[in-house]
Amino acid sequence: MTQLSPDTQEMLNSLRTAVAETLERKRRLGQYAVFWQEGKPVFIGEDAPRNPDDTASDDDQQPKTRH
C-alpha cells in the first residue's frame, strides 16, 4: 500500500471513526445496516430483510411522509 500524506491519513481515520460510530448507533437502536459486498447489497442486523430482493425499489412502495 502506498504511503498516505498525514492530512490524507487523518481524513481516512476520521471517516473510519464516523462509520464505526454510525454503525454502533444503528446497532444500539436496533436498525439494520446495508453493506456492498461482492457486487451485491448485504443486510446486517436483527430487523434486516431476509431477502434483499424483497426490499422496496419502487416509489409506490416507499412509506409516505407528511409535511
Secondary structure, DSSP 8 states (H G I E B T S, - for coil): -----HHHHHHHHHHHHHHHHHHHHHHHHT--EEEEETTEEEEESTT--SSGGGS--SGGGS-----
